[in-house]
Amino acid sequence: MKKRVVVALGHRALGTTLPEQKIAVKNTAKSIADLIEEGYQVAITHSNAPQVGMIHTAMNEFGKTHDNYTSAPMSVCSAMSQGYIGYDLQNGIREELLDRGIYRTVSTVLTQVIVDPYDEAFYTPTKVLGRYMTAEEADEERKKGNYVVEEPGKGFRRVVSAPNPVKIVELDAVKALLDADQIVIACGGGGIPVLEQDNHLKGASAVIEKDLAAGKLAEGINADELIILTSVEQVCINLDRPNEEKLGEINIDQAKEYMEQGHFGIHNMFPKFRAAVEFIEQREDRSALITSFDKVKEGIKGKAGTIIRR
């Protein structure tokens, strides 16, 4: 049986602008192709922070200047970002595989992720989104029921909630493609956050932490390994201090201890470690790798990155 992995791509693997994304995806595709050559079954998820912000701003600005159009809900912007990023990713990976003499279908699954309407995150929004606004524009956003924060000297920006992922709606489709030994891109940007109302799915004004969604996806497809790609080769504790230390291979008890000690902040490495620990705890023979996208080949052989085992 092939080992099944979920690979979570961070910002560095995708770039920010359209031209940057085209270049970044070519390099990222090489890392994914390396895994395929090593005999892995691969599901891919990715961040979308710059992209969804760009789409959100563009759609809202368009709505302001055209009377018959409204601003786009966050769920719609998330869906657009999945298609836009998935389009470049699947074509980049397909091309790299064909260049290596490997034919494999690469598909992007538009993925919805159910969240709990009573999640505490809805009461404490943290994710900053979109362009800077004037005080008048910020007041208009507040009248709509949206949260706004002020950045002194710069202006106001909208903030949205980041609830925990509960259930992946299209999980069966992802599993069917993987069982057919195809490559799947799913849960992009953490998935499209939705609220379940009987048989109806209603888009939520939120974003989902993509590392937590990656862990939920890995659990759902019964993966053997979770690979989280970020901007550093190895995670450090005591960062920027005289006693800074790079982490090689650690167990989940050590990972929990470092999390409790506050080594990973809140929005940077912490979700990566939380996702890794929760994933590994569900089955004995699982592992997680956190490293940079150019060190994947060495990482899966234990020669690079931070590796977490049970």
Secondary structure, DSSP 8 states (H G I E B T S, - for coil): ---EEEEEE-GGGT-SSHHHHHHHHHHHHHHHHHHHHTT-EEEEEE--HHHHHHHHHHHHHHHHH-TT-----HHHHHHHHHHHHHHHHHHHHHHHHHHTT----EEE---EEEE-TT-GGGGS--EEEEEEE-HHHHHHHHHTT-EEEEETTTEEEEEEB---EEEETTHHHHHHHHHTT-EEE-SGGG-EEEEEETTEEEE-SB---HHHHHHHHHHHTT-SEEEEEESSSS-EESTTSTT-EE--EEEHHHHHHHHHTTTTTTTTSHHHHHHHHHHHTTSTT-EEEEEEGGGHHHHTTTSSSEEEE-
